[in-house]
């Protein structure tokens, strides 16, 4: 039981170390953003996050519903 626990902890430690190599070794390294709107390739294709896309589509519709008091467009 103890051997299995140590083996599991060792595998987890090695996995975390390998996943963080770029962050540890690169100067000023940090995790990449996983947000769709932050991806350069998605921006080139004109794809944004769902909330932004929904907001843009609602503004373009001639049949849209006035959602707030300050929305006079």
N, C-alpha and C positions, 0 to 999 in steps of 0.2 A: 504494500500500500504506500509506504514512504517512498519507494523507488519510483512508483508511478507519479506521485505528486512532484517529486524533484524533476523527473523527466518532463512533465507538463510545464512546470515553471521554467525550465531551461529552454524548451521550445518557444514558449511565449516571449522570453527575454531576447532570444536570438531574432525572432520575428520583428519585435519592436525595434531592435537595433538596426536591422536591415531596412525597415521602412523609414527610419529617420536618418539614414546615411547622408542624403542630400541636404537635409536641414543642418546636421551637425558639421559637415565638411565645407559647405558653401558659406562664404562670407555674407552675412545678412540674410541667411537662408530662412525661409518660412514656408508654411503650408500654402499650397495653391488654393485659390478660392474655388469652391465647388458650385457657386451660384452660376446659373445659366447666363445671366447678363454680364458676367465678368469674363467669360471666355472669348478670346479674340476671334476664333473661328465662327462662333455663333453670331458675334456682332457683324462679321463680314456677310453672313447670310441673312442678316436682318431679324434674327430670332432673339427675343427678350424673354424675361420670366413671364409666367402666366398672368400674374397680376398686372404687369405693365402692358402686355398684349391686350388684355381684357379692357383696361382703361383706354387704350388707344382706339380700339374698335368701338367702344361705347361713345367716344367723342365724335367719331365719324358718322354715326348713324343719324339719319334725319328723323327717325322715330324714337329716339332715345328719351328716357324718362328723366325729368329734372330731379336730381338726387339730393341736392342741398339748397339752402336759401341763397348762397352766393353763386350758384351755377346758373348764369343768365345767358349762356351761349346758345 
